[in-house]
């Protein structure tokens, strides 16, 4: 959740760029990396939603 004034950089913080990924990309990358470590023992069902 990001809150702030228009033009404050919320979208940039959440999405980032190709060279500097934002919070959403970094979080998903970490999540999938951790899932990969235990994929032999667990079953995953994941859904994502994004609203701006």
C-alpha positions in Angstrom: 0.0 0.0 0.0 1.4 3.4 -1.0 -0.1 6.7 0.1 1.0 10.2 -0.7 0.6 13.3 -2.7 0.4 13.3 -6.5 3.8 13.3 -8.0 5.5 12.1 -4.8 6.9 8.9 -6.5 4.5 6.2 -5.2 4.3 4.5 -8.6 8.0 4.7 -9.1 8.6 3.2 -5.6 6.2 0.4 -6.2 7.1 -0.5 -9.9 10.6 0.9 -10.3 12.4 0.7 -13.6 14.3 -2.0 -15.5 17.5 -0.9 -13.9 16.1 -0.3 -10.4 13.2 -2.6 -9.7 10.5 -1.4 -7.3 9.0 -2.9 -4.2 6.5 -5.1 -6.1 9.0 -6.7 -8.3 11.5 -7.3 -5.5 8.8 -8.8 -3.3 7.7 -11.2 -6.0 11.2 -12.1 -6.9 11.9 -13.0 -3.2 8.6 -14.8 -2.9 9.2 -17.0 -5.9 12.8 -17.7 -4.9 11.6 -18.9 -1.5 8.8 -21.0 -3.1 11.4 -22.6 -5.4 13.3 -23.8 -2.3 10.4 -25.8 -0.9 8.5 -26.6 -4.1 9.1 -30.4 -3.7 7.2 -30.3 -0.3 4.4 -27.8 -1.0 1.7 -26.9 -3.5 1.2 -23.2 -4.2 -1.8 -21.3 -5.5 -1.0 -17.6 -6.0 -3.0 -14.7 -7.2 -1.9 -11.1 -7.6 -3.9 -7.9 -8.0 -2.8 -4.4 -8.8 -4.9 -1.3 -8.7 -3.7 2.3 -9.2 
